[in-house]
Amino acid sequence: MTEPEESGEENPRDERAEPILAPPTANPTRVRVPPEGLQPHTGEPEPSGPPPAEEA
């Protein structure tokens, strides 16, 4: 692969605006763990998809 071209911006390539608040992901340089730490998941998972249709 080739290196991306320099765009002439003043900010370095790895410097972003605000780091995101989230559990660690593929890009740990942009991730901050909340001060209270990661919370373990408890309970039932959230259903995915659209809400169920109301019956008439």
SULDASUL-V707734 format. One record per backbone hydrogen bond with DSSP energy under -1.0 kcal/mol. CO is the residue of the C=O (numbers start at 0). NH is the residue of the N-H. E is the energy in kcal/mol with one decimal. If there is no record, write none. Layout:
((CO;NH;E) (CO;NH;E))
This chain:
((11;14;-1.0) (19;31;-2.2) (26;29;-1.7) (29;19;-2.1) (31;21;-1.2) (33;36;-2.2))
